[in-house]
Amino acid sequence: MKARTLSILAICTASLIAAIPEAEASSFSRSRTRGGTFKTASGATGERTATNTRSADGTFNHQSSMTAIGTKGNIKSSGSMTKTADGNVSGQRNTTATDANGNTYNGSTTYNKTDGLQHTSSCTNAAGETIACKK
């Protein structure tokens, strides 16, 4: 799961950087929020929201979250990415997933120019005891 999470964050970071146009020399701030929900025939539900804000100075902020709940478990993930006016990019994402047996994965991924991509994770069973995270 670690390699997959790091790859997903790296792809999202690269996509975000590529998608950020330079700010025009006027005073504006644009913000856009999108989201959606779903419900399956078997009763699983989920939702996602994302907000992007771009300012005249070139600053760009992205915040997003998602949840899904079903018979096989649930997941909740939220995070943010920021591009400052001088071009520095940083971000973080926290994810918690619990399977139908009560085993839980907690992961945190961060990125900044100084430290690069960092990821920590832990897993516990239904009794709260530390277990190995499945790969």
Backbone hydrogen bonds, N-H to C=O, Kabsch-Sander energy under -0.5 kcal/mol:
donor,donor_aa,acceptor,acceptor_aa,energy
5,T,1,M,-2.5
6,L,2,K,-2.6
7,S,3,A,-2.4
8,I,4,R,-2.6
9,L,5,T,-2.5
10,A,6,L,-2.4
11,I,7,S,-2.5
12,C,8,I,-2.6
13,T,9,L,-2.8
14,A,10,A,-2.5
15,S,11,I,-2.6
16,L,12,C,-2.6
17,I,13,T,-2.6
18,A,14,A,-2.3
19,A,15,S,-1.7
20,I,16,L,-0.7
20,I,17,I,-0.9
26,S,24,E,-1.7
28,F,26,S,-1.0
30,R,54,R,-3.3
32,R,52,N,-2.7
34,R,50,A,-2.9
36,G,48,R,-2.2
38,F,46,G,-2.2
40,T,44,A,-2.5
43,G,40,T,-1.6
45,T,69,I,-2.6
46,G,38,F,-1.7
47,E,67,T,-2.4
48,R,36,G,-2.3
49,T,65,S,-2.4
50,A,34,R,-2.8
51,T,63,Q,-3.0
52,N,32,R,-2.6
53,T,61,N,-2.7
54,R,30,R,-3.1
55,S,59,T,-2.6
56,A,28,F,-1.6
58,G,55,S,-1.9
60,F,83,K,-2.6
61,N,53,T,-2.8
62,H,81,M,-2.8
63,Q,51,T,-2.4
64,S,79,G,-2.4
65,S,49,T,-2.3
66,M,77,S,-2.5
67,T,47,E,-2.3
68,A,75,I,-2.1
69,I,45,T,-3.1
70,G,73,G,-2.7
73,G,70,G,-1.2
74,N,98,T,-2.6
75,I,68,A,-2.3
76,K,96,T,-2.6
77,S,66,M,-2.6
78,S,94,N,-2.3
79,G,64,S,-2.5
80,S,92,Q,-2.3
81,M,62,H,-2.4
82,T,90,S,-3.1
83,K,60,F,-2.9
84,T,88,N,-2.7
87,G,84,T,-2.0
90,S,82,T,-2.2
91,G,111,Y,-2.5
92,Q,80,S,-2.5
93,R,109,T,-2.4
94,N,78,S,-3.0
95,T,107,G,-2.8
96,T,76,K,-2.8
97,A,105,Y,-2.3
98,T,74,N,-2.8
99,D,103,N,-2.5
100,A,72,K,-1.3
102,G,99,D,-1.9
104,T,124,T,-3.0
105,Y,97,A,-3.1
106,N,122,S,-2.9
107,G,95,T,-3.0
108,S,120,T,-2.8
109,T,93,R,-2.9
110,T,118,Q,-2.5
111,Y,91,G,-2.7
112,N,116,G,-1.0
116,G,112,N,-2.4
118,Q,110,T,-2.9
120,T,108,S,-2.5
122,S,106,N,-2.3
123,C,131,I,-0.5
124,T,104,T,-2.2
125,N,129,E,-2.4
128,G,125,N,-2.1
131,I,123,C,-2.3
